[in-house]
Amino acid sequence: MRLDKFLKVSRLIKRRPIAKMMADHGRILINQKTAKASNLVSVGDILELQFGVNNVKVEVLQLSESTKKEDAKYMFKIIE
């Protein structure tokens, strides 16, 4: 699954264009490597998101093309 789509479906970022913009500015890492919006995300990957001065580190637990708001929290686990 594409990175920008995963971030939107998992509700880590509300809108896909915002996820793309963050990736284009180098604010998202996949397994400690700078990611583009088109990079593929797999189960077990570690994502690091930089929201201003706050950093969020999550592990991808499952992939789904669409999900309900209540079930989105099962797609990832917050590490930091």
Secondary structure, DSSP 8 states (H G I E B T S, - for coil): -BHHHHHHHTTSSS-HHHHHHHHHTT-EEETTEE--TT-B--TT-EEEEEETTEEEEEEE----SS--GGGGGGGEEE--
